[in-house]
Amino acid sequence: MVDDDPDDRMVMDEAFLEIGYDAEVKKFIEGKAMLRYLEQVEPSFYPSLIVLDNTIAAMDATDILSQLKSNPSYKQIPVVIYTTGLSPAKKEQLLSAGAYACFEKGGSMKEVVQLAKELRNLAEAKVKEP
C-alpha cells in the first residue's frame, strides 16, 4: 500500500483487522520507496496486489503505474488505485495506464471495511493463480 496520509493507512489497517485479514501488508509513504523495495526483494516476495493513492508526494499514481507496467518483472502485479475525488477522465487515464481498478476512499468505516474485503479477495485470487 502506498499512501502518504497516516490516517488513511491507519483506517485501512483497522479495516483489515476487522475482517481478520492477517497477511502482511507493507506500507510506503511514497512510490519511490515502494519501487526500491521491489528492486531489493526476490520475485517470490513481490506483493500479490499493490494499492496506490492517486496523489502522493513526488510521484503520482500515473508515474508509478508507468514504471511498474514498463518493467517485465512487475507488470503482472495488479495495481488498484484507492483515492479521493477521482475525476472520470483521470480514472480512465489510470485504467489505460494499467490500473486493475479504481476505488474511492470510503466515507465511513463500513465502506472501508467493504473495500478491504474486495482488496483481500483480489490479493487472494492473485496468489492462487498458477
C-alpha positions in Angstrom: 0.0 0.0 0.0 1.3 3.4 -1.0 -0.4 6.3 0.7 1.2 9.4 2.3 -1.7 10.0 4.7 -1.1 8.2 8.0 -4.8 8.4 8.9 -5.7 6.6 5.7 -3.1 3.9 6.3 -4.4 3.5 9.9 -8.0 3.3 8.8 -7.2 0.6 6.3 -5.2 -1.3 9.0 -8.3 -1.2 11.2 -10.5 -2.5 8.3 -8.1 -5.4 7.6 -8.1 -6.3 11.3 -11.9 -6.1 11.4 -12.2 -8.6 8.5 -9.5 -10.9 10.0 -7.0 -10.4 7.2 -3.7 -11.4 8.6 -1.5 -11.3 5.5 1.4 -8.9 5.7 0.5 -5.5 4.3 3.6 -3.5 3.6 3.1 0.3 3.7 5.0 3.1 2.0 4.5 6.8 2.1 5.7 7.4 -1.4 6.1 5.5 -4.6 9.9 5.6 -4.9 10.3 3.7 -1.6 7.9 1.0 -2.9 9.8 0.7 -6.1 13.1 0.5 -4.2 11.6 -2.3 -2.1 10.6 -4.3 -5.3 14.2 -3.9 -6.7 15.7 -5.4 -3.5 13.5 -8.4 -2.9 13.3 -11.8 -4.7 10.3 -12.2 -7.0 8.8 -14.7 -4.6 8.4 -11.7 -2.2 6.6 -9.5 -4.7 3.2 -8.4 -3.5 0.1 -10.1 -4.8 -1.6 -6.6 -5.1 -0.4 -3.0 -5.0 -2.8 -0.4 -3.7 -1.9 3.2 -4.6 -3.3 6.6 -3.6 -3.6 8.8 -6.7 -2.0 11.8 -5.1 1.3 11.0 -3.5 4.2 13.5 -3.0 7.0 13.3 -5.6 5.3 10.7 -7.9 1.6 10.3 -8.6 -0.1 7.1 -9.4 0.3 7.6 -13.2 4.1 7.8 -12.8 4.2 4.8 -10.5 2.0 2.8 -12.8 4.2 3.7 -15.8 7.3 2.4 -14.0 5.5 -0.8 -12.8 3.9 -1.7 -16.1 7.0 -1.0 -18.2 9.1 -3.4 -16.1 8.7 -7.0 -17.1 9.3 -8.2 -13.5 6.4 -6.2 -12.1 3.9 -5.7 -14.9 1.8 -8.7 -13.9 1.3 -7.4 -10.3 -2.3 -6.0 -10.2 -2.4 -2.3 -9.1 -5.5 -0.8 -7.6 -6.0 2.9 -7.1 -7.5 4.0 -3.8 -8.1 7.7 -3.7 -10.4 10.6 -3.1 -12.1 12.7 -5.7 -11.1 10.9 -8.9 -12.5 12.5 -12.0 -13.8 10.3 -14.7 -11.0 11.5 -17.1 -8.3 10.7 -14.5 -9.9 7.3 -13.8 -9.9 6.4 -17.5 -6.2 7.6 -17.7 -5.2 5.3 -14.8 -7.1 2.3 -16.2 -5.5 2.9 -19.6 -2.1 3.1 -17.9 -2.6 -0.4 -16.4 -4.6 0.0 -13.2 -6.7 -3.0 -12.5 -9.4 -1.0 -10.8 -10.1 2.4 -9.1 -11.8 2.8 -5.8 -12.9 5.9 -3.9 -11.8 6.2 -0.3 -14.7 5.3 1.9 -16.5 8.0 3.8 -17.5 5.6 6.6 -15.8 2.7 8.3 -18.4 0.4 6.8 -17.3 1.4 3.3 -13.6 1.0 4.1 -14.3 -2.5 5.5 -16.2 -3.4 2.4 -13.2 -2.2 0.3 -10.8 -4.2 2.5 -12.8 -7.3 1.7 -12.6 -6.6 -2.0 -8.8 -6.0 -1.8 -8.4 -9.2 0.2 -10.3 -11.1 -2.4 -8.2 -9.6 -5.2 -5.0 -10.4 -3.4 -6.0 -13.9 -2.6 -7.2 -14.6 -6.1 -3.8 -13.4 -7.5 -1.9 -15.7 -5.0 -4.0 -18.7 -6.2 -3.1 -18.1 -9.9 -0.8 -20.7 -11.4 
